[in-house]
Amino acid sequence: GENVEQHPSTLSVQEGDSAVIKCTYSDSASNYFPWYKQELGKRPQLIIDIRSNVGEKKDQRIAVTLNKTAKHFSLHITETQPEDSAVYFCAASIAASKLTFGTGTRLQVTL
Amino acid sequence: NAGVTQTPKFRVLKTGQSMTLLCAQDMNHEYMYWYRQDPGMGLRLIHYSVGEGTTAKGEVPDGYNVSRLKKQNFLLGLESAAPSQTSVYFCASSIPGAKQQFFGPGTRLTVL
């Protein structure tokens, strides 16, 4: 089955700096790559997603890049703010019905 | 719309007890999922359903059973709870295709 690895497990940045989280996947048939944000004690919520026919997608301060050849994708957050502090999960999907998640990155934005 | 709801929010069980977690969605989604979340391990798929009356195994199905008798409900059962099943359980739903999954608020289960 699919295997998703996510790095780093923790990330601390100063407010205003950029944060980058990286994920690799194992199955070249995966075609859907969402990113979820989970605040403490809350449910995961989708922040951005990308499909295999696109190399990059941006939504305000958040962007995702996908390298199908290398089987890795990354989340970029620019101009970080304290409210960006949370755990971020990447995921990959082969069949549309199943997501395989990475182990999460705890992002801490310090003042 | 309430979205995805889960019942109960918290539960403590003794080893060997049984219980059922209920997930309900009012978005008319075909697909529903049960995940467990453990520290350092992300979310792992237990079982899922692609339609009323259908279920399938996910990554970690052992010790759990599910039923999807109605399109809007997806039940997760533990027949004989074990301490290893202490976790936070999330339900999610989506429309068919590579689409966003909407998560419920979670159920925190402790098995003593």
HADDOCK unambig.tbl for C-alpha pairs under 7 A between the chains (distance, minus, plus):
assign (segid A and resid 32 and name CA) (segid B and resid 98 and name CA) 6.05 0.50 0.50
assign (segid A and resid 42 and name CA) (segid B and resid 105 and name CA) 6.44 0.50 0.50
assign (segid A and resid 43 and name CA) (segid B and resid 103 and name CA) 6.21 0.50 0.50
assign (segid A and resid 43 and name CA) (segid B and resid 104 and name CA) 6.45 0.50 0.50
assign (segid A and resid 43 and name CA) (segid B and resid 105 and name CA) 5.14 0.50 0.50
assign (segid A and resid 43 and name CA) (segid B and resid 106 and name CA) 6.65 0.50 0.50
assign (segid A and resid 44 and name CA) (segid B and resid 103 and name CA) 6.44 0.50 0.50
assign (segid A and resid 96 and name CA) (segid B and resid 97 and name CA) 4.81 0.50 0.50
assign (segid A and resid 96 and name CA) (segid B and resid 98 and name CA) 4.34 0.50 0.50
assign (segid A and resid 97 and name CA) (segid B and resid 97 and name CA) 6.88 0.50 0.50
assign (segid A and resid 101 and name CA) (segid B and resid 42 and name CA) 6.24 0.50 0.50
assign (segid A and resid 101 and name CA) (segid B and resid 43 and name CA) 5.94 0.50 0.50
assign (segid A and resid 102 and name CA) (segid B and resid 42 and name CA) 5.97 0.50 0.50
assign (segid A and resid 103 and name CA) (segid B and resid 40 and name CA) 5.84 0.50 0.50
assign (segid A and resid 103 and name CA) (segid B and resid 41 and name CA) 4.82 0.50 0.50
assign (segid A and resid 103 and name CA) (segid B and resid 42 and name CA) 4.11 0.50 0.50
assign (segid A and resid 104 and name CA) (segid B and resid 42 and name CA) 5.78 0.50 0.50
